[in-house]
Amino acid sequence: MAALGLADELSEMKEKLQRLEPELAMLQDASVVSGDRAQATEAAVVAALNAAAERIENLTRGLNRTPTDDELLTG
């Protein structure tokens, strides 16, 4: 009798596992896509920060630059 109960439970677990396998595959695919998006977002943020840093450096150089005598005369 115990063997029949165990076989029944095993059969139910096998059915549950078969129902869950497609969902697991879908979640794994979604995880890969999410990872790819995160990497793309990170690259875009890095590029934007680098561009902003360059603009700030250029502005700083321009503000710190001492005008030459010719520039002072020509205005």
PDB file with SEQRES, HELIX, SHEET and CRYST1 records, atoms N, CA, C and O in Angstrom:
SEQRES   1 A   75  MET ALA ALA LEU GLY LEU ALA ASP GLU LEU SER GLU MET          
SEQRES   2 A   75  LYS GLU LYS LEU GLN ARG LEU GLU PRO GLU LEU ALA MET          
SEQRES   3 A   75  LEU GLN ASP ALA SER VAL VAL SER GLY ASP ARG ALA GLN          
SEQRES   4 A   75  ALA THR GLU ALA ALA VAL VAL ALA ALA LEU ASN ALA ALA          
SEQRES   5 A   75  ALA GLU ARG ILE GLU ASN LEU THR ARG GLY LEU ASN ARG          
SEQRES   6 A   75  THR PRO THR ASP ASP GLU LEU LEU THR GLY                      
HELIX    1 AA1 ALA A    2  ASN A   64  1                                  63    
HELIX    2 AA2 ASP A   69  THR A   74  1                                   6    
CRYST1    1.000    1.000    1.000  90.00  90.00  90.00 P 1           1          
ATOM      1  N   MET A   1       0.816  -1.198   0.000  1.00  0.00           N  
ATOM      2  CA  MET A   1       0.000   0.000   0.000  1.00  0.00           C  
ATOM      3  C   MET A   1       0.860   1.262   0.000  1.00  0.00           C  
ATOM      4  O   MET A   1       0.571   2.224  -0.713  1.00  0.00           O  
ATOM      5  N   ALA A   2       1.909   1.245   0.802  1.00  0.00           N  
ATOM      6  CA  ALA A   2       2.809   2.393   0.860  1.00  0.00           C  
ATOM      7  C   ALA A   2       3.480   2.626  -0.488  1.00  0.00           C  
ATOM      8  O   ALA A   2       3.725   3.762  -0.893  1.00  0.00           O  
ATOM      9  N   ALA A   3       3.770   1.526  -1.169  1.00  0.00           N  
ATOM     10  CA  ALA A   3       4.413   1.654  -2.475  1.00  0.00           C  
ATOM     11  C   ALA A   3       3.486   2.334  -3.463  1.00  0.00           C  
ATOM     12  O   ALA A   3       3.942   3.123  -4.291  1.00  0.00           O  
ATOM     13  N   LEU A   4       2.176   2.042  -3.395  1.00  0.00           N  
ATOM     14  CA  LEU A   4       1.211   2.696  -4.288  1.00  0.00           C  
ATOM     15  C   LEU A   4       1.133   4.195  -3.996  1.00  0.00           C  
ATOM     16  O   LEU A   4       1.072   5.006  -4.921  1.00  0.00           O  
ATOM     17  N   GLY A   5       1.135   4.558  -2.729  1.00  0.00           N  
ATOM     18  CA  GLY A   5       1.098   5.971  -2.347  1.00  0.00           C  
ATOM     19  C   GLY A   5       2.344   6.697  -2.815  1.00  0.00           C  
ATOM     20  O   GLY A   5       2.269   7.824  -3.304  1.00  0.00           O  
ATOM     21  N   LEU A   6       3.488   6.050  -2.666  1.00  0.00           N  
ATOM     22  CA  LEU A   6       4.741   6.636  -3.101  1.00  0.00           C  
ATOM     23  C   LEU A   6       4.772   6.791  -4.621  1.00  0.00           C  
ATOM     24  O   LEU A   6       5.228   7.810  -5.139  1.00  0.00           O  
ATOM     25  N   ALA A   7       4.288   5.782  -5.323  1.00  0.00           N  
ATOM     26  CA  ALA A   7       4.239   5.855  -6.780  1.00  0.00           C  
ATOM     27  C   ALA A   7       3.299   6.973  -7.235  1.00  0.00           C  
ATOM     28  O   ALA A   7       3.583   7.671  -8.208  1.00  0.00           O  
ATOM     29  N   ASP A   8       2.184   7.139  -6.528  1.00  0.00           N  
ATOM     30  CA  ASP A   8       1.228   8.202  -6.853  1.00  0.00           C  
ATOM     31  C   ASP A   8       1.862   9.582  -6.637  1.00  0.00           C  
ATOM     32  O   ASP A   8       1.725  10.470  -7.479  1.00  0.00           O  
ATOM     33  N   GLU A   9       2.551   9.755  -5.514  1.00  0.00           N  
ATOM     34  CA  GLU A   9       3.217  11.029  -5.242  1.00  0.00           C  
ATOM     35  C   GLU A   9       4.301  11.320  -6.278  1.00  0.00           C  
ATOM     36  O   GLU A   9       4.453  12.453  -6.735  1.00  0.00           O  
ATOM     37  N   LEU A  10       5.031  10.303  -6.629  1.00  0.00           N  
ATOM     38  CA  LEU A  10       6.083  10.452  -7.633  1.00  0.00           C  
ATOM     39  C   LEU A  10       5.486  10.871  -8.970  1.00  0.00           C  
ATOM     40  O   LEU A  10       6.041  11.726  -9.660  1.00  0.00           O  
ATOM     41  N   SER A  11       4.366  10.276  -9.332  1.00  0.00           N  
ATOM     42  CA  SER A  11       3.693  10.617 -10.583  1.00  0.00           C  
ATOM     43  C   SER A  11       3.223  12.070 -10.563  1.00  0.00           C  
ATOM     44  O   SER A  11       3.349  12.782 -11.560  1.00  0.00           O  
ATOM     45  N   GLU A  12       2.680  12.510  -9.419  1.00  0.00           N  
ATOM     46  CA  GLU A  12       2.225  13.895  -9.295  1.00  0.00           C  
ATOM     47  C   GLU A  12       3.396  14.870  -9.392  1.00  0.00           C  
ATOM     48  O   GLU A  12       3.298  15.906 -10.049  1.00  0.00           O  
ATOM     49  N   MET A  13       4.490  14.534  -8.743  1.00  0.00           N  
ATOM     50  CA  MET A  13       5.675  15.393  -8.786  1.00  0.00           C  
ATOM     51  C   MET A  13       6.223  15.481 -10.215  1.00  0.00           C  
ATOM     52  O   MET A  13       6.671  16.542 -10.650  1.00  0.00           O  
ATOM     53  N   LYS A  14       6.183  14.383 -10.922  1.00  0.00           N  
ATOM     54  CA  LYS A  14       6.669  14.368 -12.303  1.00  0.00           C  
ATOM     55  C   LYS A  14       5.802  15.281 -13.165  1.00  0.00           C  
ATOM     56  O   LYS A  14       6.322  16.020 -14.002  1.00  0.00           O  
ATOM     57  N   GLU A  15       4.491  15.238 -12.970  1.00  0.00           N  
ATOM     58  CA  GLU A  15       3.581  16.105 -13.725  1.00  0.00           C  
ATOM     59  C   GLU A  15       3.825  17.580 -13.393  1.00  0.00           C  
ATOM     60  O   GLU A  15       3.843  18.425 -14.288  1.00  0.00           O  
ATOM     61  N   LYS A  16       4.013  17.886 -12.106  1.00  0.00           N  
ATOM     62  CA  LYS A  16       4.291  19.264 -11.698  1.00  0.00           C  
ATOM     63  C   LYS A  16       5.583  19.760 -12.340  1.00  0.00           C  
ATOM     64  O   LYS A  16       5.654  20.883 -12.839  1.00  0.00           O  
ATOM     65  N   LEU A  17       6.592  18.909 -12.317  1.00  0.00           N  
ATOM     66  CA  LEU A  17       7.880  19.263 -12.902  1.00  0.00           C  
ATOM     67  C   LEU A  17       7.737  19.532 -14.400  1.00  0.00           C  
ATOM     68  O   LEU A  17       8.317  20.486 -14.919  1.00  0.00           O  
ATOM     69  N   GLN A  18       6.976  18.706 -15.084  1.00  0.00           N  
ATOM     70  CA  GLN A  18       6.772  18.902 -16.521  1.00  0.00           C  
ATOM     71  C   GLN A  18       6.026  20.210 -16.801  1.00  0.00           C  
ATOM     72  O   GLN A  18       6.284  20.867 -17.809  1.00  0.00           O  
ATOM     73  N   ARG A  19       5.105  20.587 -15.913  1.00  0.00           N  
ATOM     74  CA  ARG A  19       4.379  21.855 -16.092  1.00  0.00           C  
ATOM     75  C   ARG A  19       5.286  23.055 -15.810  1.00  0.00           C  
ATOM     76  O   ARG A  19       5.129  24.118 -16.412  1.00  0.00           O  
ATOM     77  N   LEU A  20       6.229  22.874 -14.894  1.00  0.00           N  
ATOM     78  CA  LEU A  20       7.094  23.987 -14.506  1.00  0.00           C  
ATOM     79  C   LEU A  20       8.298  24.183 -15.432  1.00  0.00           C  
ATOM     80  O   LEU A  20       8.866  25.274 -15.484  1.00  0.00           O  
ATOM     81  N   GLU A  21       8.683  23.153 -16.151  1.00  0.00           N  
ATOM     82  CA  GLU A  21       9.863  23.263 -17.019  1.00  0.00           C  
ATOM     83  C   GLU A  21       9.753  24.376 -18.054  1.00  0.00           C  
ATOM     84  O   GLU A  21      10.717  25.124 -18.222  1.00  0.00           O  
ATOM     85  N   PRO A  22       8.623  24.527 -18.763  1.00  0.00           N  
ATOM     86  CA  PRO A  22       8.528  25.635 -19.731  1.00  0.00           C  
ATOM     87  C   PRO A  22       8.613  27.005 -19.045  1.00  0.00           C  
ATOM     88  O   PRO A  22       9.205  27.939 -19.586  1.00  0.00           O  
ATOM     89  N   GLU A  23       8.023  27.116 -17.866  1.00  0.00           N  
ATOM     90  CA  GLU A  23       8.092  28.384 -17.136  1.00  0.00           C  
ATOM     91  C   GLU A  23       9.533  28.698 -16.732  1.00  0.00           C  
ATOM     92  O   GLU A  23       9.974  29.844 -16.817  1.00  0.00           O  
ATOM     93  N   LEU A  24      10.252  27.681 -16.298  1.00  0.00           N  
ATOM     94  CA  LEU A  24      11.652  27.871 -15.944  1.00  0.00           C  
ATOM     95  C   LEU A  24      12.455  28.321 -17.159  1.00  0.00           C  
ATOM     96  O   LEU A  24      13.277  29.232 -17.050  1.00  0.00           O  
ATOM     97  N   ALA A  25      12.237  27.712 -18.292  1.00  0.00           N  
ATOM     98  CA  ALA A  25      12.945  28.102 -19.518  1.00  0.00           C  
ATOM     99  C   ALA A  25      12.630  29.551 -19.882  1.00  0.00           C  
ATOM    100  O   ALA A  25      13.518  30.299 -20.290  1.00  0.00           O  
ATOM    101  N   MET A  26      11.370  29.944 -19.735  1.00  0.00           N  
ATOM    102  CA  MET A  26      10.971  31.315 -20.034  1.00  0.00           C  
ATOM    103  C   MET A  26      11.663  32.296 -19.085  1.00  0.00           C  
ATOM    104  O   MET A  26      12.130  33.353 -19.511  1.00  0.00           O  
ATOM    105  N   LEU A  27      11.726  31.944 -17.808  1.00  0.00           N  
ATOM    106  CA  LEU A  27      12.379  32.810 -16.830  1.00  0.00           C  
ATOM    107  C   LEU A  27      13.879  32.912 -17.085  1.00  0.00           C  
ATOM    108  O   LEU A  27      14.471  33.974 -16.892  1.00  0.00           O  
ATOM    109  N   GLN A  28      14.488  31.828 -17.511  1.00  0.00           N  
ATOM    110  CA  GLN A  28      15.915  31.864 -17.837  1.00  0.00           C  
ATOM    111  C   GLN A  28      16.164  32.772 -19.034  1.00  0.00           C  
ATOM    112  O   GLN A  28      17.127  33.538 -19.046  1.00  0.00           O  
ATOM    113  N   ASP A  29      15.293  32.689 -20.048  1.00  0.00           N  
ATOM    114  CA  ASP A  29      15.420  33.564 -21.214  1.00  0.00           C  
ATOM    115  C   ASP A  29      15.242  35.023 -20.809  1.00  0.00           C  
ATOM    116  O   ASP A  29      15.976  35.895 -21.274  1.00  0.00           O  
ATOM    117  N   ALA A  30      14.276  35.284 -19.952  1.00  0.00           N  
ATOM    118  CA  ALA A  30      14.038  36.652 -19.491  1.00  0.00           C  
ATOM    119  C   ALA A  30      15.238  37.165 -18.707  1.00  0.00           C  
ATOM    120  O   ALA A  30      15.568  38.348 -18.780  1.00  0.00           O  
ATOM    121  N   SER A  31      15.879  36.298 -17.972  1.00  0.00           N  
ATOM    122  CA  SER A  31      17.062  36.685 -17.209  1.00  0.00           C  
ATOM    123  C   SER A  31      18.200  37.085 -18.143  1.00  0.00           C  
ATOM    124  O   SER A  31      18.907  38.059 -17.883  1.00  0.00           O  
ATOM    125  N   VAL A  32      18.376  36.343 -19.215  1.00  0.00           N  
ATOM    126  CA  VAL A  32      19.423  36.670 -20.191  1.00  0.00           C  
ATOM    127  C   VAL A  32      19.129  38.019 -20.838  1.00  0.00           C  
ATOM    128  O   VAL A  32      20.020  38.859 -20.966  1.00  0.00           O  
ATOM    129  N   VAL A  33      17.886  38.224 -21.241  1.00  0.00           N  
ATOM    130  CA  VAL A  33      17.499  39.495 -21.868  1.00  0.00           C  
ATOM    131  C   VAL A  33      17.708  40.645 -20.893  1.00  0.00           C  
ATOM    132  O   VAL A  33      18.209  41.705 -21.269  1.00  0.00           O  
ATOM    133  N   SER A  34      17.327  40.433 -19.653  1.00  0.00           N  
ATOM    134  CA  SER A  34      17.494  41.459 -18.625  1.00  0.00           C  
ATOM    135  C   SER A  34      18.968  41.791 -18.429  1.00  0.00           C  
ATOM    136  O   SER A  34      19.328  42.961 -18.297  1.00  0.00           O  
ATOM    137  N   GLY A  35      19.806  40.793 -18.409  1.00  0.00           N  
ATOM    138  CA  GLY A  35      21.249  41.012 -18.276  1.00  0.00           C  
ATOM    139  C   GLY A  35      21.808  41.803 -19.439  1.00  0.00           C  
ATOM    140  O   GLY A  35      22.635  42.696 -19.252  1.00  0.00           O  
ATOM    141  N   ASP A  36      21.357  41.476 -20.647  1.00  0.00           N  
ATOM    142  CA  ASP A  36      21.808  42.202 -21.837  1.00  0.00           C  
ATOM    143  C   ASP A  36      21.383  43.660 -21.770  1.00  0.00           C  
ATOM    144  O   ASP A  36      22.160  44.556 -22.101  1.00  0.00           O  
ATOM    145  N   ARG A  37      20.146  43.896 -21.339  1.00  0.00           N  
ATOM    146  CA  ARG A  37      19.663  45.279 -21.219  1.00  0.00           C  
ATOM    147  C   ARG A  37      20.448  46.044 -20.164  1.00  0.00           C  
ATOM    148  O   ARG A  37      20.763  47.220 -20.351  1.00  0.00           O  
ATOM    149  N   ALA A  38      20.760  45.393 -19.077  1.00  0.00           N  
ATOM    150  CA  ALA A  38      21.525  46.039 -18.012  1.00  0.00           C  
ATOM    151  C   ALA A  38      22.912  46.437 -18.517  1.00  0.00           C  
ATOM    152  O   ALA A  38      23.404  47.520 -18.201  1.00  0.00           O  
ATOM    153  N   GLN A  39      23.536  45.567 -19.296  1.00  0.00           N  
ATOM    154  CA  GLN A  39      24.852  45.890 -19.854  1.00  0.00           C  
ATOM    155  C   GLN A  39      24.762  47.053 -20.823  1.00  0.00           C  
ATOM    156  O   GLN A  39      25.624  47.932 -20.818  1.00  0.00           O  
ATOM    157  N   ALA A  40      23.727  47.069 -21.658  1.00  0.00           N  
ATOM    158  CA  ALA A  40      23.558  48.171 -22.615  1.00  0.00           C  
ATOM    159  C   ALA A  40      23.305  49.480 -21.880  1.00  0.00           C  
ATOM    160  O   ALA A  40      23.839  50.522 -22.259  1.00  0.00           O  
ATOM    161  N   THR A  41      22.499  49.429 -20.840  1.00  0.00           N  
ATOM    162  CA  THR A  41      22.220  50.630 -20.053  1.00  0.00           C  
ATOM    163  C   THR A  41      23.488  51.126 -19.381  1.00  0.00           C  
ATOM    164  O   THR A  41      23.762  52.326 -19.361  1.00  0.00           O  
ATOM    165  N   GLU A  42      24.252  50.207 -18.836  1.00  0.00           N  
ATOM    166  CA  GLU A  42      25.506  50.582 -18.180  1.00  0.00           C  
ATOM    167  C   GLU A  42      26.458  51.250 -19.167  1.00  0.00           C  
ATOM    168  O   GLU A  42      27.091  52.253 -18.840  1.00  0.00           O  
ATOM    169  N   ALA A  43      26.559  50.701 -20.362  1.00  0.00           N  
ATOM    170  CA  ALA A  43      27.437  51.286 -21.381  1.00  0.00           C  
ATOM    171  C   ALA A  43      26.963  52.683 -21.764  1.00  0.00           C  
ATOM    172  O   ALA A  43      27.781  53.583 -21.958  1.00  0.00           O  
ATOM    173  N   ALA A  44      25.650  52.874 -21.873  1.00  0.00           N  
ATOM    174  CA  ALA A  44      25.118  54.195 -22.222  1.00  0.00           C  
ATOM    175  C   ALA A  44      25.389  55.207 -21.115  1.00  0.00           C  
ATOM    176  O   ALA A  44      25.717  56.360 -21.396  1.00  0.00           O  
ATOM    177  N   VAL A  45      25.257  54.790 -19.876  1.00  0.00           N  
ATOM    178  CA  VAL A  45      25.529  55.689 -18.746  1.00  0.00           C  
ATOM    179  C   VAL A  45      27.009  56.065 -18.718  1.00  0.00           C  
ATOM    180  O   VAL A  45      27.351  57.227 -18.500  1.00  0.00           O  
ATOM    181  N   VAL A  46      27.875  55.097 -18.935  1.00  0.00           N  
ATOM    182  CA  VAL A  46      29.311  55.368 -18.956  1.00  0.00           C  
ATOM    183  C   VAL A  46      29.648  56.359 -20.075  1.00  0.00           C  
ATOM    184  O   VAL A  46      30.425  57.290 -19.866  1.00  0.00           O  
ATOM    185  N   ALA A  47      29.070  56.163 -21.247  1.00  0.00           N  
ATOM    186  CA  ALA A  47      29.328  57.067 -22.362  1.00  0.00           C  
ATOM    187  C   ALA A  47      28.834  58.479 -22.044  1.00  0.00           C  
ATOM    188  O   ALA A  47      29.515  59.459 -22.344  1.00  0.00           O  
ATOM    189  N   ALA A  48      27.658  58.582 -21.441  1.00  0.00           N  
ATOM    190  CA  ALA A  48      27.110  59.899 -21.094  1.00  0.00           C  
ATOM    191  C   ALA A  48      27.974  60.590 -20.042  1.00  0.00           C  
ATOM    192  O   ALA A  48      28.219  61.793 -20.137  1.00  0.00           O  
ATOM    193  N   LEU A  49      28.431  59.851 -19.056  1.00  0.00           N  
ATOM    194  CA  LEU A  49      29.295  60.437 -18.025  1.00  0.00           C  
ATOM    195  C   LEU A  49      30.636  60.881 -18.605  1.00  0.00           C  
ATOM    196  O   LEU A  49      31.157  61.935 -18.239  1.00  0.00           O  
ATOM    197  N   ASN A  50      31.187  60.085 -19.498  1.00  0.00           N  
ATOM    198  CA  ASN A  50      32.452  60.465 -20.139  1.00  0.00           C  
ATOM    199  C   ASN A  50      32.283  61.725 -20.984  1.00  0.00           C  
ATOM    200  O   ASN A  50      33.144  62.605 -20.965  1.00  0.00           O  
ATOM    201  N   ALA A  51      31.189  61.816 -21.717  1.00  0.00           N  
ATOM    202  CA  ALA A  51      30.932  63.005 -22.529  1.00  0.00           C  
ATOM    203  C   ALA A  51      30.750  64.234 -21.644  1.00  0.00           C  
ATOM    204  O   ALA A  51      31.256  65.309 -21.965  1.00  0.00           O  
ATOM    205  N   ALA A  52      30.037  64.082 -20.538  1.00  0.00           N  
ATOM    206  CA  ALA A  52      29.841  65.199 -19.616  1.00  0.00           C  
ATOM    207  C   ALA A  52      31.176  65.622 -19.007  1.00  0.00           C  
ATOM    208  O   ALA A  52      31.443  66.816 -18.870  1.00  0.00           O  
ATOM    209  N   ALA A  53      32.003  64.667 -18.646  1.00  0.00           N  
ATOM    210  CA  ALA A  53      33.316  64.980 -18.073  1.00  0.00           C  
ATOM    211  C   ALA A  53      34.172  65.744 -19.072  1.00  0.00           C  
ATOM    212  O   ALA A  53      34.865  66.692 -18.703  1.00  0.00           O  
ATOM    213  N   GLU A  54      34.125  65.333 -20.342  1.00  0.00           N  
ATOM    214  CA  GLU A  54      34.880  66.051 -21.373  1.00  0.00           C  
ATOM    215  C   GLU A  54      34.403  67.484 -21.508  1.00  0.00           C  
ATOM    216  O   GLU A  54      35.216  68.404 -21.603  1.00  0.00           O  
ATOM    217  N   ARG A  55      33.089  67.683 -21.518  1.00  0.00           N  
ATOM    218  CA  ARG A  55      32.547  69.044 -21.634  1.00  0.00           C  
ATOM    219  C   ARG A  55      32.954  69.894 -20.434  1.00  0.00           C  
ATOM    220  O   ARG A  55      33.306  71.063 -20.588  1.00  0.00           O  
ATOM    221  N   ILE A  56      32.907  69.316 -19.257  1.00  0.00           N  
ATOM    222  CA  ILE A  56      33.311  70.045 -18.046  1.00  0.00           C  
ATOM    223  C   ILE A  56      34.790  70.408 -18.116  1.00  0.00           C  
ATOM    224  O   ILE A  56      35.168  71.529 -17.775  1.00  0.00           O  
ATOM    225  N   GLU A  57      35.622  69.479 -18.552  1.00  0.00           N  
ATOM    226  CA  GLU A  57      37.053  69.759 -18.680  1.00  0.00           C  
ATOM    227  C   GLU A  57      37.300  70.884 -19.687  1.00  0.00           C  
ATOM    228  O   GLU A  57      38.121  71.768 -19.442  1.00  0.00           O  
ATOM    229  N   ASN A  58      36.602  70.851 -20.801  1.00  0.00           N  
ATOM    230  CA  ASN A  58      36.769  71.906 -21.809  1.00  0.00           C  
ATOM    231  C   ASN A  58      36.327  73.253 -21.262  1.00  0.00           C  
ATOM    232  O   ASN A  58      37.001  74.259 -21.483  1.00  0.00           O  
ATOM    233  N   LEU A  59      35.224  73.287 -20.563  1.00  0.00           N  
ATOM    234  CA  LEU A  59      34.774  74.535 -19.948  1.00  0.00           C  
ATOM    235  C   LEU A  59      35.784  75.042 -18.926  1.00  0.00           C  
ATOM    236  O   LEU A  59      36.081  76.236 -18.877  1.00  0.00           O  
ATOM    237  N   THR A  60      36.303  74.146 -18.124  1.00  0.00           N  
ATOM    238  CA  THR A  60      37.284  74.521 -17.103  1.00  0.00           C  
ATOM    239  C   THR A  60      38.541  75.085 -17.749  1.00  0.00           C  
ATOM    240  O   THR A  60      39.079  76.094 -17.294  1.00  0.00           O  
ATOM    241  N   ARG A  61      39.010  74.430 -18.815  1.00  0.00           N  
ATOM    242  CA  ARG A  61      40.185  74.945 -19.525  1.00  0.00           C  
ATOM    243  C   ARG A  61      39.918  76.338 -20.066  1.00  0.00           C  
ATOM    244  O   ARG A  61      40.761  77.229 -19.963  1.00  0.00           O  
ATOM    245  N   GLY A  62      38.729  76.519 -20.647  1.00  0.00           N  
ATOM    246  CA  GLY A  62      38.384  77.827 -21.199  1.00  0.00           C  
ATOM    247  C   GLY A  62      38.298  78.895 -20.128  1.00  0.00           C  
ATOM    248  O   GLY A  62      38.727  80.028 -20.348  1.00  0.00           O  
ATOM    249  N   LEU A  63      37.759  78.558 -18.990  1.00  0.00           N  
ATOM    250  CA  LEU A  63      37.639  79.535 -17.901  1.00  0.00           C  
ATOM    251  C   LEU A  63      38.987  79.843 -17.259  1.00  0.00           C  
ATOM    252  O   LEU A  63      39.210  80.962 -16.796  1.00  0.00           O  
ATOM    253  N   ASN A  64      39.872  78.879 -17.227  1.00  0.00           N  
ATOM    254  CA  ASN A  64      41.181  79.067 -16.594  1.00  0.00           C  
ATOM    255  C   ASN A  64      42.228  79.645 -17.536  1.00  0.00           C  
ATOM    256  O   ASN A  64      43.327  79.996 -17.107  1.00  0.00           O  
ATOM    257  N   ARG A  65      41.895  79.744 -18.801  1.00  0.00           N  
ATOM    258  CA  ARG A  65      42.862  80.215 -19.794  1.00  0.00           C  
ATOM    259  C   ARG A  65      43.105  81.709 -19.600  1.00  0.00           C  
ATOM    260  O   ARG A  65      42.168  82.482 -19.403  1.00  0.00           O  
ATOM    261  N   THR A  66      44.366  82.100 -19.659  1.00  0.00           N  
ATOM    262  CA  THR A  66      44.728  83.507 -19.560  1.00  0.00           C  
ATOM    263  C   THR A  66      44.773  84.082 -20.974  1.00  0.00           C  
ATOM    264  O   THR A  66      45.450  83.535 -21.844  1.00  0.00           O  
ATOM    265  N   PRO A  67      44.065  85.169 -21.206  1.00  0.00           N  
ATOM    266  CA  PRO A  67      44.077  85.756 -22.551  1.00  0.00           C  
ATOM    267  C   PRO A  67      45.461  86.286 -22.905  1.00  0.00           C  
ATOM    268  O   PRO A  67      46.190  86.790 -22.051  1.00  0.00           O  
ATOM    269  N   THR A  68      45.804  86.160 -24.183  1.00  0.00           N  
ATOM    270  CA  THR A  68      47.082  86.687 -24.666  1.00  0.00           C  
ATOM    271  C   THR A  68      46.940  88.199 -24.877  1.00  0.00           C  
ATOM    272  O   THR A  68      45.832  88.734 -24.861  1.00  0.00           O  
ATOM    273  N   ASP A  69      48.071  88.877 -25.073  1.00  0.00           N  
ATOM    274  CA  ASP A  69      48.066  90.305 -25.306  1.00  0.00           C  
ATOM    275  C   ASP A  69      47.261  90.655 -26.551  1.00  0.00           C  
ATOM    276  O   ASP A  69      46.514  91.634 -26.547  1.00  0.00           O  
ATOM    277  N   ASP A  70      47.402  89.869 -27.616  1.00  0.00           N  
ATOM    278  CA  ASP A  70      46.652  90.131 -28.849  1.00  0.00           C  
ATOM    279  C   ASP A  70      45.153  90.028 -28.611  1.00  0.00           C  
ATOM    280  O   ASP A  70      44.383  90.844 -29.118  1.00  0.00           O  
ATOM    281  N   GLU A  71      44.742  89.038 -27.848  1.00  0.00           N  
ATOM    282  CA  GLU A  71      43.311  88.885 -27.555  1.00  0.00           C  
ATOM    283  C   GLU A  71      42.791  90.053 -26.724  1.00  0.00           C  
ATOM    284  O   GLU A  71      41.645  90.470 -26.888  1.00  0.00           O  
ATOM    285  N   LEU A  72      43.618  90.572 -25.847  1.00  0.00           N  
ATOM    286  CA  LEU A  72      43.200  91.715 -25.039  1.00  0.00           C  
ATOM    287  C   LEU A  72      43.027  92.961 -25.902  1.00  0.00           C  
ATOM    288  O   LEU A  72      42.129  93.769 -25.658  1.00  0.00           O  
ATOM    289  N   LEU A  73      43.889  93.119 -26.915  1.00  0.00           N  
ATOM    290  CA  LEU A  73      43.833  94.291 -27.773  1.00  0.00           C  
ATOM    291  C   LEU A  73      42.652  94.217 -28.752  1.00  0.00           C  
ATOM    292  O   LEU A  73      42.022  95.231 -29.049  1.00  0.00           O  
ATOM    293  N   THR A  74      42.360  93.007 -29.250  1.00  0.00           N  
ATOM    294  CA  THR A  74      41.294  92.870 -30.244  1.00  0.00           C  
ATOM    295  C   THR A  74      39.937  92.631 -29.603  1.00  0.00           C  
ATOM    296  O   THR A  74      38.911  92.738 -30.275  1.00  0.00           O  
ATOM    297  N   GLY A  75      39.916  92.319 -28.348  1.00  0.00           N  
ATOM    298  CA  GLY A  75      38.700  92.244 -27.614  1.00  0.00           C  
ATOM    299  C   GLY A  75      37.973  90.994 -27.708  1.00  0.00           C  
ATOM    300  O   GLY A  75      36.912  90.850 -27.101  1.00  0.00           O  
TER     301      GLY A  75                                                      
END                                                                             
